[in-house]
Amino acid sequence: MKKISLLFLLFISISVFAQKGEGGMWMPNTIKQVEDDMQNMGLKLTAEDIWSQDQASIKDGVVQLGNGCTAEIMSDKALVFTNHHCGYDAIQKLSTIEHNYLENGFWAKSFEEELPAEGLTITFIDDMVDVTDQILAGVTDQTSAKERQTIVDKNINKLKKSTPQDKFHNIKIKPFFKGNKYFMIKRTTFYDIRLVGTPPASLGKFGGDTDNWMWPRHTIDFSIFRIYANDKNEPAMYSKDNKPYKPKKWFKINLDDLKEDDFTMVVGFPGRTTEYLTSYAVAQKQDLNDPAHVAVREISLGIMDKKMAADPAMKLKLASKHAGLANYWKFFIGESRGLKKFHAVEAKQKYEAEFTKRINANPALKAKYGNVLPQLKELYAQLKPYTVNQVYNSEIFGRNLDLPNIVGIAKQLKDDAKAKGGDMFFNYKTPSGEPVKKLYEKYILDHIMKDYDQQTDKDIFAALVNFYVKNVDKKYVSPELQTALAKQSPKELANSLYDQSMLAGKEGLDKLFGMKTYKEFSESLEKDPAYILMIAQQKWTDEKLSNPINQINTKINDLMSKYMKAQMKVFNDRPFYPDANFTMRVAYGKVKGYEPRDAVFYKPFSHMYGVLEKYKPGDLEFDLPKDLVAMAKAKDYGKYASPDGKLVIDFLSTNHITGGNSGSPVFNARGEHIGLAFDGVWEGLMEDVYFRPEVSRSITVKDNAVLFMIDKYAHSDHIMKELTIVSHKNDPKPKANKKKRKRFLGIF
């Protein structure tokens, strides 16, 4: 015990001692820094196998689906696996009452039967280049936050202009480590994507909102698409003459049994984590922001639930919108509870105390960073009075309602048309010109109206406006809205707006965007009652809420950049990885159960017999196709069963995933595909802010369940013949690796 390092003693009261892989979201092009640790955990690959510019590597087979999910290449004909909920919108758009692929599933029997998923894209990452020096050229420690942003924006625009780009090949320049690093991501995007197969929603979404974020989970959450290219194997818009793309990399499937502590690796595009927040920010998140999000969404979901239960057509129409709201409604509840349960604020405070202690012990660091935390504390105190009001405003006049979003898009199109020539742009005929009418189809008809029900939106509007005026400070209610509500109730206001506004229904929208001149369009829009009220409310809250919040956040962001830089100097005995920002990341861990509460332990595998235990005929969330029930009762699992005759559905691992990781491939130690990550667990939902290795778990649908559905249930030879399945059951057992793993001090 006397040999324990001073550093250990210093941190023992305030740190979670974690292995490097637990909680890490590592950039694949810098994965070399944790290669030893991954191999000591069991990885049989090298960093070069994961990310390489000289040979095909794992990064070449992992793609971004649309703008919000991950997918992977599973055959030499560009067969793509992702989650069912990631393909949900595309499947819904292709579905009709007569051909309800969402409800009944779909399995193409040939290339000709594959369905074009209009609007869906798949993007490959070609390279990631460090461009920090170019982007921060001209920035010094004395540069103000406003000046810094101006310089950064100018340098980014300069680099973009000097880099060749087109519709199919483009770049993104992203900040990392709170703006202390910048990388240019070179990308190739494909636009001809086709649906190949999907299970019925009763399986792909089995458990619905009840099981969302929960364990044990029994969801067979997958769907299958294909990438098509032109005769030169290049990206192209949809054409019946296009052929399946020939990829550089695709993955083999391993169906061997998994055991607790087996190595797992997830590669994907996690959206957003905030692991370096201060205690002041975490306190506001757990006590104010999250509960505010929950309160608003509960009202909307309650109204939608009743309508969907009463009408199958309404269930289909509202399905995607409901799923989107419900997903993070439950997340916000779990995140707030988890932060409180694991005393995240207190842990952050201890970390900050140690940071301050080290800063004060170093005169040079104290002079440069000594005021960072006190200033952040003051800024969050200034932010606090605004925060709940801002959440209510953004949820009600943004996320939960369609009419305000339609108004916002219409205004943007009006302003764009005016700026680009009025009638000339309004009626522009060339497709590449993106005229207003084309953008109307793209952003309102295709994006909003497919899920839109006027009466539902009207009912939600009435309920949420009533909630808003009762719960926000009156100074955040525009004079126009106050005047309207002085004359009529929220319900009466909703009736008058939705009945009179051209923006509230497709007939009125078609008439508005069918007008022949910009002047006629603009004047009609500016007289519309919904437009007048919504724009007035937006302008009012911009002035009273958004502008002061943005001013405070600009200062916070500048200080957080300095705080991030300071942490990396102060705690230079440990590696840091940047927060997620929808760029490719590698997370590694192991198969493992967990203890959610006292005297309860969750095993890491769920099985088909558990699906039958949850089965409720006719239930909205737990119904099952009759033929699947018969197969499950007969245990007719074929070669996809484990040696004990069970069929594994889902499993747990310690990999850190978040939104954007949905559909990510989960690999074994050899880099073979074993499943698709699709969710986290309720008890670990605070992991994006405060990762706790004892309860933070990802949920993955195992490939055994996926292939059982494709082969045994759907009899889809069209898909099966493309897949490569490998096994190592008979391989000689490797010698035990006795090399001790390096450990490091976690963030907190």
Summary of the structure (lengths in Angstrom):
residues: 748
radius of gyration: 26.6
end to end distance: 22.8
largest distance: 84.9
contacts: 2503
relative contact order: 0.17
helix: 49%
strand: 15%
